[in-house]
Amino acid sequence: MEPTNNLSEQVIREHVLMRKIIGAFRSQNGAEYYQYIASVFATWRLQGKDVYDELKELLYSPMNFV
């Protein structure tokens, strides 16, 4: 384990810059939705998956409701 949190800082850097460029989010819900989506995209990248392909597969897959 690295003694610094440099990897964590690098991971959130893109999102902090986005927040500063657009001047924050318009609502609490919007900020939470962005957080969830960004987390899924980051997880796919860390797993070596293509974000576009994974998102396309997710959107085209049939919804199974209980």
TAPEHU-V237196 format. One record per pair of residues at least 12 apart in sequence whose C-alpha atoms are under 8 Angstrom apart, sorted by the first residue. I is the first residue (numbers start at 1). GAP is how many residues later the second one is. Records with the same first field share a line. If there is no record, write none. Layout:
# TAPEHU-V237196
I=GAP  GAP
This chain:
# TAPEHU-V237196
11=31
